[in-house]
Amino acid sequence: CLEGHEADPFEYVIPGSDCIAVRKGGRSYFHFYGGLISDAVSFEKYPCLPRSVRLMNTGKELPFAVERLPGWYDGDTGRAKEYLHIRGIPVDDLPAEPIVLEVRWKEIRKERKDMKYAIFLDHLLCAQKQTGRPLESLLAKARELGFEAVECDWTQLAQERLARALREAGMGVSGVYAFLDYRQDTKDERSRLLDLARQVEAGCVMPLPVLLREGEDRTVLRRVMADGIAQVCEEAEAMGLRVVLEDFDSPRAPFGRLEELCWFLREIPALGCAFDTGNFLIHGQDVLAAYAPLRPRIRHVHLKDRLDSPRWGDDETPDCAGKVWYPAPAGSGLLPSGKILDRLEADGYDGWCVLEHFGAYDQLACMRREAEWLRARRA
């Protein structure tokens, strides 16, 4: 009965009960796979009041209320704690099957921040060559189109001319990325990367490992990379910086596939996910299927679309089956960019969403097309 559902990202607290929380169609489903020992369930932590509660085993509507339960006290204040109490579950009639509750929540009425949009600085530098326009003019145009920040290679930020242009344009920095070779000591590179990110108040830092070389052991190097990234996380935390890693689009990246990226996230609790929407395809994986297990750790987004023809650009990226893919503006390719944004917005994601289309013939045209598509979505 879990088929077609996705993990519920809310961190519920249900004392004394083991369950799996999933959701579908705006409703939450709680699977008490070990059964229940009483006719009631109490939620200590929940998003808002329910609109309705239904026992899926029988279809029966169940009564619920927020109550102060006898004997349940807050150890800090000594006051009785309030719990969402769902009762009337006929546990004696259901001894041999898991109990499943469906909860329709009322709308959570609170102010929500919107997602913020950024563009790669590299795209603006390419547009400068393609159009002959000054970078300052293109930065102003990017802001006019709704891009509030740029994503930067750390070598770009190290150039005072570029750093000054960003400051004068009032353009923020959504993130800073670098390739580090964790086979050797990266102390100096780490220090420079984090210092640059702190100076520009970057939204995140992405210390990508240098890719595998021919003949190297994937498992051994993955461990080396994880140890190196963990060191970056430790130093970044002391500086108030967030560290992320993305699903990279190369078979030589032992962090590109969903299961590999999940391994890094398990090994490094402080590491966040930079969810790149265009790269799972290259590994033969479905981006929507990858979203659910990664959602609790998504701290950054690269919105990337792809086409199987060079309509918008001739930068070729072959997938694991040998099929070649080309860049496209978000919303103009074959990937479900709109559905991905829908899920992020529904889950309350309010971080940076960076539009990406390396290798486009006309970077400015891609940016305009994306801005129009985003405006149409909001209309």
C-alpha positions, 0 to 999 in steps of 0.5 A: 500500500506504499506504492505511489506514495512519497516520504512525508518530510514533516518530522512527526513525533508519535510517542510509543508507536512505530510507523512509516509516514508517507503522503499522496495527493496532499494527504498523510498516511501513517502505517503502524506496521507493528500494530497498536496496543491501545485504541488511540494514537497521540501526536506530540509534534504535527504540522497543524490541526487535521481536517479529518482522520480516517482508518484506511483498514475499514474506511471509518472516520475517527474522532480527534482532539488536542488534549492535555493527557494525564501523566504527560508533562513537560520536564522543563516547565512541569506543565501538562503537554498538549497532544493531538489525540486520535481515538476510536481505533478498533485494535481488537478487530484488526489483530493481524494487519498493520493499521493505517491512518489517513490524515487530511491536514488543514491549511497551515496559515503562516507566512511562507518565503518564496524560492529565490532564483539565480543564474550561473556567472559563467552564463553571463560571461558567455553572454558577454562574448556572444553579444558584445555587451558589457558584463555590467549591462548583463548583470543589470539585465539578469536582475531585471529578469528576476535573477537575484544572485549568481553561482560562481566558480571560486576562481571567478570570485578570486578576480577582483574585477568580477567581484567588484562588478557583482558588488556594484550590481548589487548581485548576491552569490547563491553558491561557490563551487570548486573541484578539490583533489582529496587524494592530496592535502587540500588545506590551502584550497579549503581555506581559500574557498571558504574565505572567498565564500564567507567574504561574499556571504555565499548561500552555500559551498560545493567542494566537488571532488576531482573525478576518478582516473582510469584504473582507480578503485571507486569504493576506495576513492569514495571513502577518501572523498568523503573524508575530505568533504567531511573536513570541509564541513567541519571548517565551514560550520565554524564559519557559518557556511553550508556545504552541499554536494550534487548528483554530478553528470559523469560516470567518473563521479562516484557521487553522481547516482542516487544511491551514491549521493545518498551514501555521502549524505549518510556518511556526512550528517552536516552535508546537504544535497544540491539537487541537480534536476538534469543529471539523474537522467545521465545515469539512467535514473528518474529525477522525480523518483530521486526527489523523495529520498533526497528531499529532507537533505535538499539545501540547494537546487540546480534547475537544468533541462535537456533535449535530445537535439541541439536546438538550444546548444551543442554541448553534448552529454552522453548518458549511460546508454550512449544517448547524447543530450543537449542543454535547454532552458528550464521548461523547454526540454524533456525533463519535468521541470515544472513538476519538480518546482511544484514539489519544492514549493509544496514542501516549502523550499525557500532556498536558491534555485539556480538556472543552468544551461552550459553550452547554450548558443545564446545564453541571454535568450535562454535566460529570457525564455526561463524568465517568461516561463517562471512568470507564467507559472506564477500567473 
